[in-house]
Amino acid sequence: MPELPEVETTRRGIAPHLEGQRVSRVIVRDRRLRWPIPEDLDARLSGQRIVQVERRAKYLLINAEVGTLISHLGMSGNLRLVEAGLPALKHEHVDIELESGLALRYTDPRRFGAMLWSLDPLHHELLVHLGPEPLTDLFDGERLFQLSRKRSMAVKPFIMDNAVVVGVGNIYATEALFAAGIDPRREAGSISRGRYLALAIEIKRILAAAIERGGTTLRDFIGGDGQPGYFQQELFVYGRGGEHCKVCGSGLREIRLGQRASVYCPRCQS
């Protein structure tokens, strides 16, 4: 599933081509996504100028003059720019055609993504209860420490909770915990303030680095410009269960936490 850096990479790729452009029409070939695409989306969006493309957690917010298109890429979706009128292939469900002659095309083989319309997106039921963005001053180690008190759940699913902080998915939680030297199995409430301060710094550093490298290429992900991400080359533990630790040489162990695979180094993480 595309995580925050992949979604931010997509936003950066498509925003310069959408902002300031007027929508000429919206073509919906299949409305059956995670939630049905609104039947009146073409009527609502066509003729409007796109003001700004933002991101909130893993949601892309395409802000028009009146209303916002909320898009989620699901497990295998992507948004990319194509020439308007380019014949669509299987799983290419939506085209947002622009007066520039380009179209923003949404592809989603598994149809777990979303395209919804809202006049007040930040208060939409999908976004209103989200925690702070990890790369802002609203998120830090003190927040992690305070929210973790008396929490018995493992630290990895704790930092992946979108009410705690948004966008720290499986890949980057695994990498941040390794960088901070914290065993992902430890109870969230047992970790000291100092270690949470270090963990928050690593979360910010790793997410920022992944964004600059275009995200992590896993399965179907490509950026809005059609190019893959390159952060996978820098992964220390994610997806490397059974291999040797790049730092100490110990065998990396793979377990399951919160129904997700998790890899850690028994020597480097405690």
Beta strands, then each sheet from edge to edge (+ up, - down):
strand 1: 23-28
strand 2: 50-56
strand 3: 59-64
strand 4: 68-72
strand 5: 78-83
strand 6: 92-98
strand 7: 102-107
strand 8: 114-118
strand 9: 253-257
strand 10: 260-264
sheet 1: 1+ 6- 7+ 5-
sheet 2: 2+ 3- 4+ 8-
sheet 3: 9+ 10-
end
